[in-house]
Structures are given as structure tokens and as C-alpha cells.
Amino acid sequence: MTPAFSFANSSVNESPATLTVDGTGTTHRSPLAHLRHDLLIGLGALAVLVGVVAFSIFGEPHGVAAAATNSGASGTLTAAAQSSTSAGSALVATPAVLPTADPAVMAAAVAYVNAVAEQARLDAANAFYAGIAAQAAERAAAEQSANRAPAPAGGNTGRAAPAAADGSVWDRLAQCESGGNWSINTGNGFTGGVQFVRSTWLGMGGADYAPDAYLASREQQIDIATRVLASQGWGAWPGCSAMLGLR
């Protein structure tokens, strides 16, 4: 038989391995005994918390109300619990106090819990995929920025170009290519009114006017476009030249 010792108004049977005796003859709990004692208290509190949460969600189980009515007590879970406990004692949920809930209620509870779990899973998956998409977009933007040609140094040289009458075929072509904006530079690699590629602009002598087409004047761009036409024909602007009927 193991000796019994009293702690905090409750008797707990302790094995000799969990007890120590100091020099004054006083018996103390070992750390293992304290851990077990705290664990039991925590489990009891958890059981009470689960009961309270279940009651707040599903209401009072039918069996509690029936038992309270048959015994003449108040038909509430709180009253039933209070009638079975005394001041200072822990509330312990037993089958007699919290009987099994109605099967239909339990089925509804299981369905609800499953639905909540599934929604949480979907939310986590959506957040994960959204994060991947955002990272991909940031990476693409960084790569595009790294690959973009640096802005040309300098500006327009001021060199005069041959005059070009307003309303010419080049104005019609520019209207189709860039909306008639001779200074456009969207960063897509094509600039100026008739959308020069920088390599073409420089290869045809555009550096005499500016380091890139959008920095040149309308007349300067038309002069270089005339050189491109002589070298490549209207096929240098395939879409708009076909739309305008240029051959």
C-alpha cells in the first residue's frame, strides 16, 4: 500500500518515488509529481472548456434538460453542473452530467467541423498560389528591367534635316504606328513616330541627329525613315503599310 498525503484540501496517493523528505522530516513532492499534478489540472480545465464551447455552439444537449426535469432541478447546463459540485471543488464532466448528444446534432456538428476545415484548407491553398503568382510577377518585372536597353546618353544634335510637308505619307504612317506621337517611348524597344528599333535608327545614320529616334524631330525621323524605305521598302512597316495600301 502506498502512503496518502494531503495537498491543498485534496488527498492524492503518491508513490515513494515521487516524494522526498528534507532534513526537518517534511515530505515534499518531486518535480515529476508536480508535473503530473499540473497535467491533471490542465486536462480538467480543458474538459470544462470543451464543454463550454460545445454548449455555446450547439446549445444544451437534450439529455441534460430531460435529466434536470425528471429530478426537479432547473433545466440548464449551469444548474446541473452547480448541483453536482460544491464550493472550491473542480467541475468534472461525467456521462451522468453531460450525456451523449442527439445523433442528428452530432452529425450536424461533424458536417460543420468538416466544412470549416475544408474552407481553411482552401484559404491556405489560395494564399499559397497568390504568393507564388506575386513572386513570379516581381521576378518578371525585375528581368524586364534588367534586359531593357539603357537610355541613350546625350540629346538632339540640332543638325538640320530636309523639310517634310505636313500631311505627307509619313504623317499617315506615324498616325498608324504611334498615334502620330513623334516623341513616344513606351520602353518596348520601338520609339519615335514610325517606331524605329534603335539598331535600325543608328544603322541608318540616325546618330547624326540623336542617339535614339524619339529624341529626334519629326523632320529628322522622316529623313531616316526615307533611308529605311530605300533599303527595305514598305515591308519595314508591314502592318501599317498594308493597312494604308502602301506598296
Backbone as CSV, one residue per row, in Angstrom:
resi,resn,N_x,N_y,N_z,CA_x,CA_y,CA_z,C_x,C_y,C_z
1,MET,0.866,-1.204,0.000,0.000,0.000,0.000,0.892,1.240,0.000
2,THR,0.522,2.196,-0.842,1.302,3.453,-0.901,0.731,4.438,0.080
3,PRO,1.576,5.237,0.706,1.073,6.213,1.691,0.282,7.300,1.030
4,ALA,-0.670,7.904,1.737,-1.503,9.002,1.235,-1.097,10.281,1.915
5,PHE,-1.000,11.347,1.166,-0.641,12.656,1.693,-1.670,13.672,1.223
6,SER,-1.898,14.714,2.003,-2.919,15.725,1.693,-2.231,16.978,1.189
7,PHE,-2.698,17.479,0.004,-2.175,18.717,-0.581,-3.336,19.603,-0.974
8,ALA,-3.322,20.840,-0.464,-4.321,21.860,-0.877,-5.725,21.315,-0.822
9,ASN,-6.130,20.788,0.359,-7.505,20.341,0.601,-7.910,19.152,-0.243
10,SER,-6.976,18.429,-0.895,-7.357,17.245,-1.639,-6.343,16.164,-1.362
11,SER,-6.787,14.910,-1.207,-5.907,13.791,-0.922,-5.466,13.145,-2.203
12,VAL,-4.137,12.959,-2.362,-3.572,12.362,-3.552,-2.641,11.247,-3.122
13,ASN,-2.813,10.053,-3.659,-1.931,8.931,-3.359,-0.655,9.083,-4.158
14,GLU,0.463,9.180,-3.455,1.752,9.350,-4.085,2.586,8.104,-3.840
15,SER,3.355,7.699,-4.858,4.275,6.592,-4.685,5.554,7.114,-4.054
16,PRO,6.318,6.307,-3.350,7.553,6.783,-2.712,8.510,7.416,-3.701
17,ALA,8.457,6.970,-4.995,9.406,7.513,-5.977,9.143,8.966,-6.282
18,THR,7.908,9.452,-5.977,7.563,10.846,-6.289,7.658,11.750,-5.080
19,LEU,8.135,11.253,-3.919,8.182,12.033,-2.685,9.618,12.129,-2.173
20,THR,9.931,13.247,-1.528,11.238,13.426,-0.888,11.018,13.944,0.520
21,VAL,11.931,13.697,1.392,11.841,14.138,2.792,13.072,14.958,3.094
22,ASP,12.861,16.199,3.567,14.030,17.043,3.844,14.559,16.784,5.247
23,GLY,15.490,17.579,5.644,16.136,17.362,6.935,15.222,17.582,8.109
24,THR,14.141,18.309,7.956,13.218,18.569,9.066,12.159,17.504,9.173
25,GLY,12.184,16.542,8.260,11.164,15.496,8.294,9.934,15.833,7.497
26,THR,9.960,16.992,6.806,8.804,17.380,5.999,8.855,16.686,4.651
27,THR,7.704,16.181,4.216,7.628,15.454,2.955,7.265,16.417,1.833
28,HIS,7.982,16.349,0.701,7.753,17.206,-0.450,7.519,16.363,-1.689
29,ARG,6.753,16.952,-2.662,6.583,16.299,-3.956,7.846,16.452,-4.781
30,SER,8.149,15.432,-5.576,9.259,15.520,-6.527,8.798,16.321,-7.735
31,PRO,9.724,16.791,-8.585,9.317,17.503,-9.819,8.384,16.683,-10.690
32,LEU,8.584,15.372,-10.757,7.709,14.525,-11.555,6.281,14.548,-11.016
33,ALA,6.158,14.532,-9.693,4.814,14.570,-9.099,4.137,15.898,-9.382
34,HIS,4.900,17.010,-9.286,4.324,18.318,-9.609,3.857,18.363,-11.065
35,LEU,4.657,17.801,-11.963,4.289,17.795,-13.378,3.001,17.017,-13.603
36,ARG,2.893,15.838,-12.943,1.680,15.038,-13.117,0.469,15.761,-12.540
37,HIS,0.665,16.415,-11.381,-0.432,17.147,-10.751,-0.916,18.281,-11.651
38,ASP,0.059,19.062,-12.220,-0.318,20.163,-13.116,-0.978,19.657,-14.388
39,LEU,-0.524,18.500,-14.878,-1.117,17.933,-16.087,-2.565,17.556,-15.863
40,LEU,-2.866,16.950,-14.695,-4.243,16.567,-14.386,-5.142,17.801,-14.284
41,ILE,-4.616,18.847,-13.652,-5.401,20.083,-13.542,-5.664,20.665,-14.933
42,GLY,-4.620,20.647,-15.802,-4.790,21.173,-17.153,-5.799,20.388,-17.962
43,LEU,-5.785,19.062,-17.830,-6.757,18.239,-18.557,-8.180,18.510,-18.072
44,GLY,-8.325,18.701,-16.758,-9.656,19.022,-16.231,-10.164,20.350,-16.764
45,ALA,-9.273,21.348,-16.804,-9.676,22.650,-17.339,-10.023,22.557,-18.821
46,LEU,-9.257,21.741,-19.576,-9.545,21.553,-20.993,-10.903,20.923,-21.211
47,ALA,-11.258,19.928,-20.361,-12.560,19.286,-20.479,-13.685,20.290,-20.240
48,VAL,-13.486,21.160,-19.253,-14.504,22.184,-18.968,-14.627,23.132,-20.157
49,LEU,-13.475,23.548,-20.726,-13.503,24.468,-21.866,-14.216,23.857,-23.062
50,VAL,-13.932,22.582,-23.349,-14.602,21.907,-24.468,-16.102,21.864,-24.232
51,GLY,-16.508,21.575,-22.998,-17.944,21.543,-22.706,-18.601,22.883,-22.904
52,VAL,-17.923,23.955,-22.477,-18.493,25.299,-22.615,-18.599,25.680,-24.093
53,VAL,-17.553,25.373,-24.891,-17.585,25.692,-26.321,-18.690,24.923,-27.023
54,ALA,-18.825,23.637,-26.696,-19.874,22.825,-27.316,-21.259,23.369,-26.962
55,PHE,-21.432,23.777,-25.705,-22.725,24.319,-25.289,-23.032,25.629,-26.007
56,SER,-21.979,26.488,-26.184,-22.214,27.769,-26.844,-22.551,27.611,-28.323
57,ILE,-22.073,26.503,-28.942,-22.340,26.282,-30.368,-23.653,25.544,-30.584
58,PHE,-23.846,24.457,-29.869,-24.974,23.563,-30.155,-26.134,23.719,-29.164
59,GLY,-25.940,24.516,-28.113,-26.991,24.592,-27.111,-26.911,23.419,-26.143
60,GLU,-27.839,23.372,-25.226,-27.815,22.328,-24.209,-28.250,20.992,-24.796
61,PRO,-27.466,19.906,-24.568,-27.895,18.583,-25.029,-29.255,18.216,-24.454
62,HIS,-30.026,17.467,-25.279,-31.386,17.110,-24.842,-31.371,16.311,-23.547
63,GLY,-30.365,15.466,-23.371,-30.339,14.602,-22.191,-30.212,15.369,-20.909
64,VAL,-29.516,16.509,-20.931,-29.352,17.296,-19.717,-30.678,17.882,-19.274
65,ALA,-31.423,18.454,-20.237,-32.716,19.045,-19.905,-33.670,17.980,-19.378
66,ALA,-33.641,16.794,-20.007,-34.539,15.729,-19.566,-34.180,15.271,-18.153
67,ALA,-32.859,15.118,-17.899,-32.448,14.666,-16.577,-32.808,15.700,-15.520
68,ALA,-32.620,16.989,-15.881,-32.944,18.040,-14.920,-34.449,18.086,-14.649
69,THR,-35.261,17.867,-15.667,-36.716,17.898,-15.480,-37.178,16.742,-14.603
70,ASN,-36.617,15.547,-14.842,-37.018,14.378,-14.063,-36.603,14.505,-12.604
71,SER,-35.501,15.209,-12.362,-35.030,15.325,-10.980,-35.601,16.550,-10.288
72,GLY,-36.376,17.361,-11.001,-36.964,18.560,-10.401,-36.020,19.737,-10.377
73,ALA,-34.801,19.619,-10.981,-33.842,20.713,-10.985,-34.099,21.634,-12.167
74,SER,-33.406,22.764,-12.182,-33.547,23.709,-13.285,-32.988,23.092,-14.550
75,GLY,-33.656,23.310,-15.685,-33.268,22.670,-16.936,-32.178,23.409,-17.660
76,THR,-31.056,23.697,-17.039,-29.925,24.346,-17.694,-28.662,23.586,-17.372
77,LEU,-27.692,23.690,-18.261,-26.419,23.006,-18.040,-25.718,23.572,-16.825
78,THR,-25.804,24.881,-16.643,-25.147,25.501,-15.489,-25.746,24.994,-14.188
79,ALA,-27.084,24.928,-14.120,-27.742,24.452,-12.901,-27.391,23.004,-12.623
80,ALA,-27.330,22.187,-13.670,-26.996,20.788,-13.477,-25.577,20.644,-12.966
81,ALA,-24.656,21.478,-13.508,-23.276,21.410,-13.056,-23.151,21.892,-11.622
82,GLN,-23.872,23.005,-11.276,-23.790,23.540,-9.928,-24.362,22.570,-8.903
83,SER,-25.385,21.834,-9.271,-25.993,20.905,-8.326,-25.093,19.714,-8.049
84,SER,-24.126,19.444,-8.951,-23.271,18.283,-8.769,-21.902,18.655,-8.229
85,THR,-21.654,19.949,-7.948,-20.357,20.378,-7.426,-20.569,21.195,-6.160
86,SER,-19.532,21.290,-5.365,-19.568,22.103,-4.157,-18.538,23.204,-4.280
87,ALA,-18.567,24.219,-3.389,-17.656,25.355,-3.466,-16.217,24.887,-3.326
88,GLY,-15.340,25.388,-4.260,-13.929,25.070,-4.202,-13.560,23.777,-4.875
89,SER,-14.500,22.969,-5.306,-14.170,21.710,-5.966,-14.170,21.913,-7.465
90,ALA,-13.390,21.068,-8.212,-13.284,21.192,-9.661,-14.512,20.610,-10.338
91,LEU,-14.925,21.244,-11.457,-16.047,20.734,-12.240,-15.531,19.633,-13.140
92,VAL,-16.055,18.430,-12.988,-15.634,17.273,-13.763,-16.812,16.811,-14.592
93,ALA,-16.655,16.799,-15.929,-17.729,16.357,-16.812,-17.759,14.845,-16.833
94,THR,-18.879,14.263,-16.431,-19.064,12.809,-16.423,-20.249,12.478,-17.299
95,PRO,-20.384,11.228,-17.717,-21.541,10.851,-18.539,-22.876,11.176,-17.889
96,ALA,-22.915,11.193,-16.556,-24.185,11.484,-15.884,-24.556,12.954,-16.017
97,VAL,-23.535,13.853,-16.106,-23.799,15.278,-16.201,-23.942,15.718,-17.655
98,LEU,-23.078,15.206,-18.565,-23.124,15.546,-19.971,-23.385,14.291,-20.795
99,PRO,-24.623,13.879,-20.915,-24.935,12.664,-21.660,-24.674,12.844,-23.152
100,THR,-24.685,11.745,-23.900,-24.438,11.778,-25.336,-25.477,12.645,-26.043
101,ALA,-25.019,13.518,-26.956,-25.930,14.408,-27.670,-26.763,13.620,-28.671
102,ASP,-27.827,14.259,-29.135,-28.693,13.656,-30.133,-27.877,13.327,-31.389
103,PRO,-28.057,12.152,-32.016,-27.278,11.770,-33.203,-27.375,12.795,-34.332
104,ALA,-28.556,13.358,-34.513,-28.700,14.360,-35.568,-27.840,15.583,-35.286
105,VAL,-27.795,15.995,-34.008,-26.975,17.136,-33.626,-25.500,16.822,-33.846
106,MET,-25.093,15.606,-33.456,-23.708,15.217,-33.633,-23.337,15.184,-35.120
107,ALA,-24.238,14.680,-35.970,-23.978,14.635,-37.406,-23.813,16.045,-37.971
108,ALA,-24.692,16.957,-37.511,-24.587,18.342,-37.968,-23.278,18.971,-37.509
109,ALA,-22.853,18.620,-36.274,-21.598,19.159,-35.749,-20.419,18.666,-36.562
110,VAL,-20.420,17.387,-36.890,-19.328,16.816,-37.687,-19.280,17.471,-39.067
111,ALA,-20.453,17.652,-39.689,-20.501,18.293,-41.004,-19.975,19.721,-40.941
112,TYR,-20.338,20.440,-39.876,-19.886,21.818,-39.710,-18.369,21.881,-39.544
113,VAL,-17.819,21.010,-38.701,-16.375,20.993,-38.473,-15.641,20.654,-39.761
114,ASN,-16.158,19.679,-40.526,-15.527,19.309,-41.795,-15.554,20.474,-42.785
115,ALA,-16.677,21.197,-42.831,-16.786,22.342,-43.735,-15.793,23.435,-43.364
116,VAL,-15.655,23.697,-42.054,-14.702,24.714,-41.608,-13.283,24.303,-41.963
117,ALA,-12.956,23.026,-41.752,-11.613,22.538,-42.074,-11.336,22.636,-43.570
118,GLU,-12.325,22.294,-44.393,-12.139,22.369,-45.842,-11.951,23.817,-46.299
119,GLN,-12.734,24.747,-45.714,-12.584,26.151,-46.076,-11.207,26.674,-45.682
120,ALA,-10.733,26.255,-44.500,-9.398,26.671,-44.074,-8.331,26.137,-45.028
121,ARG,-8.516,24.887,-45.497,-7.562,24.316,-46.443,-7.551,25.098,-47.763
122,LEU,-8.763,25.446,-48.249,-8.855,26.202,-49.495,-8.239,27.596,-49.350
123,ASP,-8.499,28.244,-48.209,-7.928,29.574,-47.985,-6.403,29.516,-47.982
124,ALA,-5.851,28.492,-47.317,-4.394,28.358,-47.274,-3.833,28.102,-48.669
125,ALA,-4.520,27.251,-49.459,-4.049,26.962,-50.818,-4.091,28.219,-51.682
126,ASN,-5.189,28.990,-51.585,-5.303,30.220,-52.377,-4.219,31.223,-52.004
127,ALA,-3.951,31.349,-50.711,-2.897,32.270,-50.274,-1.536,31.824,-50.793
128,PHE,-1.305,30.510,-50.808,-0.032,29.968,-51.302,0.149,30.285,-52.778
129,TYR,-0.903,30.003,-53.583,-0.799,30.250,-55.023,-0.711,31.742,-55.328
130,ALA,-1.412,32.567,-54.548,-1.318,34.015,-54.755,0.100,34.499,-54.481
131,GLY,0.736,33.946,-53.458,2.118,34.315,-53.168,3.058,33.932,-54.291
132,ILE,2.862,32.730,-54.857,3.699,32.289,-55.981,3.514,33.221,-57.181
133,ALA,2.247,33.572,-57.471,1.980,34.458,-58.605,2.627,35.823,-58.406
134,ALA,2.565,36.350,-57.173,3.168,37.651,-56.902,4.685,37.594,-57.066
135,GLN,5.293,36.501,-56.598,6.734,36.361,-56.758,7.122,36.262,-58.232
136,ALA,6.319,35.512,-59.016,6.609,35.389,-60.443,6.511,36.740,-61.143
137,ALA,5.483,37.534,-60.777,5.322,38.853,-61.385,6.497,39.768,-61.038
138,GLU,6.932,39.716,-59.780,8.071,40.543,-59.376,9.345,40.117,-60.106
139,ARG,9.527,38.796,-60.249,10.712,38.303,-60.947,10.698,38.714,-62.421
140,ALA,9.520,38.630,-63.065,9.408,39.022,-64.478,9.699,40.510,-64.642
141,ALA,9.175,41.326,-63.706,9.427,42.763,-63.794,10.910,43.077,-63.621
142,ALA,11.553,42.347,-62.683,12.981,42.571,-62.466,13.798,42.173,-63.698
143,GLU,13.434,41.042,-64.332,14.150,40.591,-65.520,13.949,41.569,-66.680
144,GLN,12.717,42.065,-66.832,12.446,43.018,-67.904,13.244,44.300,-67.701
145,SER,13.311,44.736,-66.432,14.074,45.947,-66.142,15.559,45.740,-66.406
146,ALA,16.068,44.531,-66.085,17.488,44.250,-66.288,17.832,44.160,-67.768
147,ASN,16.890,43.637,-68.576,17.148,43.455,-70.002,16.884,44.699,-70.845
148,ARG,16.235,45.680,-70.250,15.897,46.888,-71.006,17.163,47.662,-71.358
149,ALA,17.229,48.104,-72.581,18.409,48.843,-73.021,18.535,50.147,-72.251
150,PRO,19.738,50.519,-71.860,19.911,51.777,-71.120,19.535,52.986,-71.975
151,ALA,19.074,54.010,-71.313,18.692,55.226,-72.039,19.921,55.826,-72.710
152,PRO,19.772,56.237,-73.912,20.934,56.784,-74.626,21.409,58.082,-73.992
153,ALA,22.716,58.280,-74.063,23.275,59.496,-73.494,23.139,60.640,-74.495
154,GLY,23.065,61.829,-73.985,23.005,62.997,-74.856,21.616,63.263,-75.371
155,GLY,21.474,64.249,-76.228,20.188,64.624,-76.785,20.324,64.912,-78.271
156,ASN,19.447,65.749,-78.740,19.432,66.086,-80.164,20.654,66.947,-80.516
157,THR,21.285,66.593,-81.621,22.481,67.345,-82.052,22.134,68.694,-82.668
158,GLY,20.874,68.854,-83.062,20.478,70.107,-83.691,20.787,70.176,-85.160
159,ARG,21.259,69.093,-85.719,21.586,69.098,-87.152,20.308,69.205,-87.972
160,ALA,20.303,70.051,-88.963,19.114,70.274,-89.790,18.840,69.083,-90.685
161,ALA,17.539,68.813,-90.877,17.100,67.718,-91.750,16.262,68.297,-92.871
162,PRO,16.125,67.575,-93.964,15.288,68.069,-95.076,13.853,68.310,-94.605
163,ALA,13.256,69.334,-95.139,11.877,69.665,-94.761,10.921,68.595,-95.262
164,ALA,9.820,68.409,-94.507,8.797,67.429,-94.883,7.444,68.080,-94.690
165,ALA,6.660,68.122,-95.755,5.353,68.787,-95.695,4.415,68.040,-94.751
166,ASP,3.574,68.812,-94.063,2.570,68.204,-93.188,1.564,67.418,-94.020
167,GLY,1.053,66.341,-93.440,0.048,65.544,-94.129,0.620,64.594,-95.146
168,SER,1.942,64.420,-95.108,2.581,63.515,-96.053,2.280,62.062,-95.691
169,VAL,2.754,61.155,-96.525,2.560,59.734,-96.273,3.195,59.329,-94.944
170,TRP,4.251,60.043,-94.554,4.902,59.718,-93.281,4.023,60.100,-92.090
171,ASP,3.279,61.153,-92.218,2.350,61.511,-91.140,1.246,60.464,-91.019
172,ARG,0.771,59.965,-92.153,-0.249,58.902,-92.128,0.318,57.628,-91.512
173,LEU,1.558,57.312,-91.873,2.186,56.114,-91.321,2.418,56.271,-89.810
174,ALA,2.852,57.453,-89.387,3.081,57.699,-87.964,1.773,57.628,-87.173
175,GLN,0.687,58.122,-87.800,-0.611,58.055,-87.130,-0.996,56.605,-86.861
176,CYS,-0.678,55.736,-87.807,-0.989,54.308,-87.634,-0.044,53.657,-86.634
177,GLU,1.234,53.982,-86.701,2.239,53.310,-85.877,2.229,53.781,-84.419
178,SER,2.061,55.079,-84.201,2.230,55.623,-82.839,1.162,56.627,-82.445
179,GLY,0.094,56.711,-83.223,-0.916,57.713,-82.935,-0.443,59.110,-83.290
180,GLY,0.596,59.195,-84.136,1.104,60.498,-84.554,2.018,61.158,-83.543
181,ASN,2.497,60.384,-82.532,3.377,60.949,-81.499,4.823,60.692,-81.891
182,TRP,5.527,61.728,-82.334,6.903,61.578,-82.799,7.897,61.448,-81.641
183,SER,7.459,61.721,-80.438,8.354,61.640,-79.267,8.036,60.460,-78.361
184,ILE,7.300,59.507,-78.850,6.855,58.407,-77.998,8.006,57.440,-77.677
185,ASN,8.019,56.978,-76.434,8.984,55.965,-75.981,8.327,55.183,-74.838
186,THR,7.703,54.087,-75.170,6.975,53.293,-74.165,7.867,52.283,-73.461
187,GLY,9.120,52.128,-73.912,10.007,51.155,-73.300,9.907,49.772,-73.907
188,ASN,9.164,49.625,-75.011,9.012,48.300,-75.637,10.068,48.047,-76.718
189,GLY,11.015,48.973,-76.865,12.077,48.780,-77.850,11.859,49.535,-79.144
190,PHE,10.659,50.110,-79.344,10.341,50.877,-80.548,10.053,52.316,-80.125
191,THR,10.669,53.273,-80.773,10.479,54.671,-80.388,10.250,55.531,-81.622
192,GLY,9.746,56.727,-81.378,9.528,57.682,-82.447,8.231,57.473,-83.190
193,GLY,7.941,58.395,-84.104,6.662,58.387,-84.806,6.413,57.156,-85.628
194,VAL,7.449,56.649,-86.336,7.255,55.459,-87.169,7.881,54.223,-86.523
195,GLN,8.159,54.318,-85.215,8.573,53.176,-84.388,9.858,52.512,-84.891
196,PHE,10.939,53.233,-84.714,12.247,52.691,-85.062,12.763,51.760,-83.963
197,VAL,13.428,50.674,-84.376,14.286,49.929,-83.462,15.603,50.680,-83.393
198,ARG,16.199,50.758,-82.214,17.386,51.599,-82.058,18.510,51.171,-83.003
199,SER,18.672,49.857,-83.190,19.742,49.387,-84.069,19.523,49.883,-85.498
200,THR,18.264,49.892,-85.942,17.964,50.395,-87.290,18.216,51.894,-87.365
201,TRP,17.784,52.617,-86.332,17.979,54.064,-86.300,19.463,54.419,-86.406
202,LEU,20.299,53.772,-85.607,21.730,54.057,-85.629,22.371,53.548,-86.917
203,GLY,21.916,52.358,-87.403,22.489,51.791,-88.622,22.232,52.644,-89.843
204,MET,21.134,53.395,-89.848,20.805,54.251,-90.985,21.309,55.682,-90.799
205,GLY,22.156,55.914,-89.796,22.763,57.234,-89.617,21.992,58.149,-88.695
206,GLY,21.067,57.603,-87.914,20.279,58.444,-87.022,21.096,59.147,-85.964
207,ALA,22.303,58.618,-85.640,23.144,59.262,-84.629,23.560,60.664,-85.034
208,ASP,23.456,60.985,-86.329,23.758,62.350,-86.759,22.777,63.346,-86.157
209,TYR,21.585,62.830,-85.794,20.539,63.702,-85.236,20.370,63.522,-83.725
210,ALA,20.323,62.267,-83.287,20.080,61.985,-81.869,20.440,60.529,-81.598
211,PRO,20.734,60.189,-80.351,21.093,58.804,-80.037,19.930,57.826,-80.143
212,ASP,18.711,58.324,-80.184,17.549,57.450,-80.379,16.462,58.240,-81.075
213,ALA,15.567,57.532,-81.760,14.592,58.189,-82.631,13.688,59.157,-81.892
214,TYR,13.232,58.790,-80.700,12.255,59.646,-80.010,12.850,60.991,-79.591
215,LEU,14.190,61.108,-79.609,14.845,62.372,-79.268,15.029,63.266,-80.490
216,ALA,14.713,62.717,-81.657,14.868,63.476,-82.902,13.561,64.187,-83.252
217,SER,13.663,65.192,-84.090,12.482,65.931,-84.531,11.734,65.129,-85.586
218,ARG,10.549,65.592,-85.940,9.747,64.923,-86.974,10.529,64.851,-88.281
219,GLU,11.118,65.996,-88.722,11.835,66.032,-89.993,13.059,65.109,-89.966
220,GLN,13.758,65.073,-88.826,14.920,64.201,-88.705,14.510,62.727,-88.817
221,GLN,13.396,62.360,-88.164,12.914,60.989,-88.229,12.465,60.633,-89.646
222,ILE,11.813,61.550,-90.320,11.363,61.286,-91.696,12.566,61.080,-92.618
223,ASP,13.633,61.830,-92.366,14.835,61.661,-93.185,15.391,60.239,-93.038
224,ILE,15.475,59.748,-91.807,15.986,58.388,-91.577,14.989,57.358,-92.097
225,ALA,13.681,57.628,-91.966,12.663,56.701,-92.480,12.765,56.586,-93.996
226,THR,13.107,57.688,-94.674,13.269,57.659,-96.130,14.434,56.746,-96.510
227,ARG,15.503,56.759,-95.716,16.639,55.877,-95.965,16.243,54.409,-95.757
228,VAL,15.426,54.147,-94.710,14.964,52.784,-94.450,14.096,52.311,-95.615
229,LEU,13.218,53.196,-96.104,12.348,52.835,-97.227,13.172,52.456,-98.458
230,ALA,14.239,53.240,-98.704,15.082,52.953,-99.863,15.801,51.616,-99.705
231,SER,16.089,51.223,-98.460,16.838,49.992,-98.220,15.932,48.759,-98.103
232,GLN,14.776,48.914,-97.444,13.940,47.753,-97.129,12.555,47.797,-97.762
233,GLY,12.161,48.932,-98.270,10.822,49.056,-98.818,9.783,49.234,-97.718
234,TRP,8.507,49.291,-98.129,7.441,49.485,-97.141,7.288,48.276,-96.212
235,GLY,7.912,47.160,-96.551,7.853,45.983,-95.684,8.492,46.200,-94.329
236,ALA,9.245,47.285,-94.169,9.805,47.610,-92.850,8.698,47.959,-91.865
237,TRP,7.535,48.331,-92.399,6.349,48.608,-91.563,5.193,47.737,-92.084
238,PRO,5.265,46.442,-91.941,4.334,45.536,-92.648,2.872,45.769,-92.335
239,GLY,2.529,45.923,-91.045,1.124,46.055,-90.691,0.478,47.319,-91.198
240,CYS,1.097,48.462,-90.854,0.505,49.748,-91.214,0.613,50.028,-92.708
241,SER,1.705,49.604,-93.347,1.814,49.848,-94.786,0.732,49.070,-95.545
242,ALA,0.425,47.861,-95.083,-0.649,47.095,-95.721,-1.991,47.756,-95.455
243,MET,-2.188,48.280,-94.257,-3.457,48.932,-93.937,-3.647,50.204,-94.757
244,LEU,-2.550,50.902,-95.000,-2.640,52.149,-95.766,-2.529,51.928,-97.270
245,GLY,-2.307,50.695,-97.679,-2.216,50.383,-99.105,-0.931,50.836,-99.721
246,LEU,0.153,50.899,-98.950,1.454,51.339,-99.456,2.219,50.147,-100.024
247,ARG,2.759,50.299,-101.196,3.498,49.215,-101.853,4.800,49.753,-102.408
